[in-house]
Amino acid sequence: MNDTNFNIQFTDLAEQQKRILPNLEKRLSRVLAHGKYIMGPEVFELEEKLSEFLGVKHSISCSSGTDALLMVLMANGIHSGDAVFTTPFSFMATAEVISFLGATPVFVDVDPKTFNMDPICLEKAIKAVISGSFSDYPLPKDDGIGRLLPKCIIPVDIFGLPAAYEQINSIADKYGLFVLEDAAQSFGAQYQKKKAGNLSHAAATSFFPAKPLGCYGDGGAVFTNDDRLAEKIRSIRVHGKGTDKYDNVRIGINGRLDTLQAAVLLEKLEIFEKEVENRNRVAALYSRLLGQYLELQTVPDDCTSVWAQYSVRHDMKKQIMESLNKKGIPTAVYYPKSLHCQTAFSYLGYLKDDFPISQILSERIFSLPMHPYLEKDQIHHICDTLLKVMP
Ligand SMILES: *Cc1c(COP(=O)(O)O)cnc(C)c1O
């Protein structure tokens, strides 16, 4: 059979759209009819549905996952001199928001099996910041700021797999730190019977089109059970509004989600649980066919992943990806450069070898096609081809 007959997409938003189009068009027409493009009724309906889905008290929709992270840090008053701990094996946005507020990202290496923040390294890094001792754990260079004050931890649920929150939350308690879950990739995953997005003090998720739950543009949300924090973030979302939008009580941003995007998300939520099931079906078959030949991301017993990406590790990544792409199988690399090696963060003065696991992952990892509509024969074809081209 000709390889191209399999018509394999890396993610397949077109197939998804086919399933929701008639109802989606009705929803969009309703928005066009009522004309409340900013903070229309769909925004509030979505927030209610998100809270119900997660079992969380407050859902605050917003303009992107990046702004969701940013607003939580702003609400916590994060500023220059504060240390915010996060992993270098993530998307730029996770650490960018820390620097944007003038605070300092302190990187913590990841676990080689889960690719998520290693709680042992986290505690070492916190202790090193407190003691100011560079010999205990690699720290950002002292830029004349002096001793940093530990404030916040941002664990990332990488590829849709929740981080080790039991350990991380207890370390946070011990040192009095705030935990912000970067759930941009993990909406729909579970950890100890709770939903990702509801595993710490607050969480940020993204509705970027390619995320497990995506809209047709930029979007995101903050989740929290903390009433006061929620109120602050709702204010920050609309220019720091007080009693009304021309009463401004703090510095905020324009961080709202469009009504049209909320309408898209409401329709996609209808089929979301089925899609999560399907993603897990795809991942299970991949793991069964590839498990003995490649290093995979390990899902601990107390979690489920939502498989934002299905990633594997191999020394000969480049060669394998090229061969697969030639045979019509798309692949991608998340992330080719660890954050501590990014030019934008060179001012932190980290060395390449400071975070060896993250470094090795970025050199060896690549992702296979993953979406809820991959068929069994397509998955078999991808795996057969992969095993054939593997040196
Ligand atoms: C996508 C992503 C973000 C940012 O979300 P946007 O909606 O694109 O701003 C943040 N963190 C992680 C881990 C992501 O994957």
The ligand as an SDF file (V2000), in Angstrom:
LIG
                    3D

 15 15  0  0  0  0  0  0  0  0999 V2000
    1.0320   26.5420   25.3970 C   0  0  0  0  0  0  0  0  0  0  0  0
    1.7220   26.7000   26.6770 C   0  0  0  0  0  0  0  0  0  0  0  0
    1.7100   27.9040   27.4070 C   0  0  0  0  0  0  0  0  0  0  0  0
    1.1760   29.2000   26.8540 C   0  0  0  0  0  0  0  0  0  0  0  0
   -0.1230   29.1710   26.3940 O   0  0  0  0  0  0  0  0  0  0  0  0
   -0.5980   30.2430   25.2910 P   0  0  0  0  0  0  0  0  0  0  0  0
   -2.0900   30.0750   25.3140 O   0  0  0  0  0  0  0  0  0  0  0  0
    0.0260   29.8690   23.9950 O   0  0  0  0  0  0  0  0  0  0  0  0
   -0.1890   31.5920   25.7630 O   0  0  0  0  0  0  0  0  0  0  0  0
    2.3040   27.9290   28.6490 C   0  0  0  0  0  0  0  0  0  0  0  0
    2.8910   26.8400   29.1650 N   0  0  0  0  0  0  0  0  0  0  0  0
    2.9350   25.6750   28.5080 C   0  0  0  0  0  0  0  0  0  0  0  0
    3.6000   24.4960   29.1510 C   0  0  0  0  0  0  0  0  0  0  0  0
    2.3830   25.5580   27.2340 C   0  0  0  0  0  0  0  0  0  0  0  0
    2.4520   24.3980   26.5660 O   0  0  0  0  0  0  0  0  0  0  0  0
  1  2  1  0
  2  3  1  0
  2 14  2  0
  3  4  1  0
  3 10  2  0
  4  5  1  0
  5  6  1  0
  6  7  2  0
  6  8  1  0
  6  9  1  0
 10 11  1  0
 11 12  2  0
 12 13  1  0
 12 14  1  0
 14 15  1  0
M  END
$$$$
